[in-house]
């Protein structure tokens, strides 16, 4: 079973949406900071998945 190439980009896009949500809706709260961190982690992991060499 071969993994599609667009999955990493979708994960990064989801992370972008979650980060924007945390930055706008939950301003200056601890919960908002957690949401922003969660979103940023998805962006990083999605980009790492895109760069991974598939064999």
C-alpha positions as CSV (number, residue, x, y, z in Angstrom):
1,X,0.0,0.0,0.0
2,X,1.6,3.3,-1.1
3,X,1.0,6.5,0.8
4,X,-0.1,9.5,-1.2
5,X,2.2,12.5,-1.4
6,X,-0.4,15.1,-0.4
7,X,-0.9,13.8,3.1
8,X,1.9,15.8,4.6
9,X,0.6,18.9,3.0
10,X,-2.9,18.3,4.3
11,X,-1.5,17.8,7.8
12,X,0.5,21.1,7.5
13,X,-2.6,22.9,6.2
14,X,-4.6,21.6,9.2
15,X,-1.9,22.8,11.5
16,X,-2.1,26.3,9.9
17,X,-5.8,26.4,10.5
18,X,-5.5,25.3,14.1
19,X,-2.7,27.8,14.7
20,X,-4.8,30.6,13.3
21,X,-7.8,29.5,15.4
22,X,-5.7,29.5,18.6
23,X,-4.2,32.9,17.8
24,X,-7.4,34.7,17.0
25,X,-10.1,33.0,19.2
26,X,-8.2,32.2,22.3
27,X,-6.0,35.3,22.7
28,X,-3.7,35.5,25.7
29,X,-5.0,32.4,27.4
30,X,-3.2,29.3,28.4
31,X,-5.6,27.2,26.4
32,X,-4.8,29.4,23.3
33,X,-1.1,28.8,23.7
34,X,-1.7,25.1,23.8
35,X,-3.8,25.2,20.7
36,X,-1.1,27.3,18.9
37,X,1.6,24.8,20.0
38,X,-0.5,21.9,18.7
39,X,-1.0,23.6,15.4
40,X,2.7,24.4,15.0
41,X,3.6,20.8,15.8
42,X,1.3,19.7,13.0
43,X,2.9,22.1,10.6
44,X,6.4,20.8,11.4
45,X,5.4,17.2,11.3
46,X,3.6,17.7,8.0
47,X,6.6,19.3,6.4
48,X,8.9,16.6,7.7
49,X,6.5,14.0,6.2
50,X,6.8,15.8,2.8
51,X,10.6,15.8,2.9
52,X,10.9,12.1,3.9
53,X,12.4,9.9,1.3
54,X,10.0,7.1,0.4
55,X,11.5,3.8,-0.7
